[in-house]
């Protein structure tokens, strides 16, 4: 019986260590997630006062298509981050959902990893590189208001 409980404890410890090293257990705070909740986003009173009443909604399909096209056009930058890290960590694969807060001019004022799922070592390196790249981007915008946006990136071997 003692040998069985030792095996069970060892297996449990290995599972805990695997989760800790993969980064899967790291989650952003509720306050950080709330920043990126598009449905709850309300512009500041100064932004609202400066926004024309007749502007199209931020969630229009053409605006979302433009945003998606923009992110896809910069995918090689994200893949560079992954490939550079994968050279040191060959088993690395996974995905990350990136949230950005955009200024009215489309520049990124904040970027966070909102969700992640990784296998193998090196996830922290990839995420740091991706966030650094994303923070330099200037997204398409109608120039009327600051807003949140999120997208996912998938990295496979």
C-alpha positions as CSV (number, residue, x, y, z in Angstrom):
1,X,0.0,0.0,0.0
2,X,2.9,2.4,0.8
3,X,4.4,1.9,-2.7
4,X,1.0,2.8,-4.3
5,X,0.6,6.0,-2.3
6,X,4.2,7.0,-3.1
7,X,3.5,6.6,-6.8
8,X,0.3,8.5,-6.5
9,X,2.0,11.4,-4.7
10,X,4.8,11.4,-7.2
11,X,2.3,11.5,-10.1
12,X,0.4,14.4,-8.5
13,X,3.7,16.3,-7.9
14,X,4.7,15.8,-11.5
15,X,1.3,17.1,-12.7
16,X,1.6,20.2,-10.6
17,X,5.2,20.9,-11.8
18,X,4.1,20.4,-15.4
19,X,1.3,23.0,-15.0
20,X,3.6,25.5,-13.4
21,X,6.3,25.2,-16.0
22,X,3.9,25.4,-19.0
23,X,2.5,28.7,-17.9
24,X,-1.0,27.3,-18.3
25,X,-2.0,28.3,-14.8
26,X,-1.1,32.0,-15.1
27,X,-4.2,34.0,-15.6
28,X,-4.6,37.8,-15.7
29,X,-6.5,39.5,-12.9
30,X,-10.2,40.2,-13.1
31,X,-9.4,43.9,-13.4
32,X,-7.1,43.3,-16.4
33,X,-9.7,41.1,-18.1
34,X,-12.3,43.8,-17.5
35,X,-10.2,46.3,-19.4
36,X,-10.7,44.2,-22.6
37,X,-14.4,43.5,-22.2
38,X,-15.7,45.1,-25.4
39,X,-19.3,44.8,-24.3
40,X,-18.7,46.7,-21.1
41,X,-16.3,49.3,-22.6
42,X,-17.4,52.9,-22.2
43,X,-15.4,55.8,-23.4
44,X,-14.4,58.5,-21.0
45,X,-16.6,61.6,-20.8
46,X,-13.9,63.5,-22.8
47,X,-13.9,60.9,-25.5
48,X,-17.7,60.7,-25.6
49,X,-17.9,64.5,-25.9
50,X,-15.4,64.5,-28.8
51,X,-17.1,61.6,-30.6
52,X,-19.6,62.6,-33.4
53,X,-23.1,61.2,-32.8
54,X,-23.3,59.9,-36.4
55,X,-20.2,57.7,-36.4
56,X,-20.5,54.0,-37.2
57,X,-20.4,51.5,-34.4
58,X,-16.9,50.2,-33.4
59,X,-18.1,46.6,-33.9
60,X,-19.1,47.0,-37.6
61,X,-18.2,44.1,-39.8
62,X,-16.0,46.3,-42.0
63,X,-14.1,47.6,-39.0
64,X,-13.6,44.1,-37.6
65,X,-12.5,42.9,-41.1
66,X,-9.9,45.7,-41.3
67,X,-8.6,44.8,-37.8
68,X,-8.3,41.1,-38.7
69,X,-6.6,41.9,-41.9
70,X,-4.2,44.2,-40.1
71,X,-3.3,41.5,-37.5
72,X,-2.9,38.8,-40.2
73,X,-0.5,41.1,-42.2
74,X,1.7,41.2,-39.1
75,X,1.6,37.5,-38.4
76,X,5.2,37.1,-39.6
77,X,6.4,39.2,-36.7
78,X,4.6,36.9,-34.3
79,X,5.9,33.8,-36.0
80,X,9.4,35.3,-35.7
81,X,9.0,35.4,-31.9
82,X,7.9,31.8,-31.9
83,X,10.6,30.4,-34.2
84,X,13.4,32.2,-32.4
85,X,12.2,30.7,-29.1
86,X,11.5,27.3,-30.6
87,X,15.1,27.1,-31.7
88,X,16.0,26.9,-28.0
89,X,12.9,24.9,-27.0
90,X,12.0,22.5,-29.8
91,X,8.9,21.1,-28.0
92,X,7.2,24.6,-27.7
93,X,3.8,24.9,-29.2
94,X,0.6,26.6,-28.2
95,X,-1.6,29.7,-28.4
96,X,-2.2,33.1,-26.8
97,X,-5.0,35.6,-26.9
98,X,-3.6,39.1,-26.9
99,X,-5.7,42.0,-25.7
100,X,-4.7,45.6,-26.8
101,X,-6.1,48.9,-25.7
102,X,-6.0,51.3,-28.6
103,X,-5.7,55.1,-28.5
104,X,-7.9,57.1,-30.9
105,X,-5.0,57.2,-33.4
106,X,-4.7,53.4,-33.4
107,X,-1.5,53.2,-31.4
108,X,-1.3,50.6,-28.7
109,X,-1.5,52.0,-25.1
110,X,-1.5,48.6,-23.4
111,X,-1.1,44.9,-24.4
112,X,-1.7,41.8,-22.2
113,X,-1.9,38.1,-22.7
114,X,-5.5,37.3,-21.8
115,X,-5.5,33.5,-22.3
116,X,-2.7,31.1,-23.0
117,X,-2.2,27.4,-23.7
118,X,1.4,26.2,-24.1
119,X,3.3,22.9,-24.2
120,X,7.1,22.8,-23.7
121,X,9.4,25.4,-22.3
122,X,9.8,29.0,-23.6
123,X,6.3,30.3,-23.4
124,X,7.4,33.4,-21.3
125,X,9.9,34.3,-24.0
126,X,7.4,34.0,-26.8
127,X,4.8,36.1,-25.0
128,X,7.3,38.8,-24.0
129,X,8.5,39.1,-27.7
130,X,4.9,39.1,-29.0
131,X,3.8,41.8,-26.6
132,X,6.9,43.9,-27.5
133,X,6.1,43.6,-31.2
134,X,2.4,44.3,-30.7
135,X,3.1,47.5,-28.7
136,X,4.8,49.0,-31.7
137,X,1.8,48.5,-34.0
138,X,-0.6,51.2,-35.2
139,X,-4.0,49.6,-35.8
140,X,-6.5,51.0,-38.4
141,X,-9.0,53.3,-36.8
142,X,-11.7,55.8,-37.5
143,X,-9.9,58.2,-35.1
144,X,-12.9,58.8,-33.0
145,X,-12.3,56.9,-29.7
146,X,-10.0,54.7,-27.8
147,X,-11.1,51.1,-27.6
148,X,-10.1,47.5,-26.7
149,X,-9.4,44.8,-29.2
150,X,-8.2,41.2,-28.9
151,X,-7.0,38.5,-31.2
152,X,-5.5,35.0,-30.9
153,X,-2.2,33.7,-32.3
154,X,-1.6,29.9,-32.7
155,X,1.9,28.5,-32.9
156,X,2.4,25.0,-34.1
157,X,5.6,22.9,-34.6
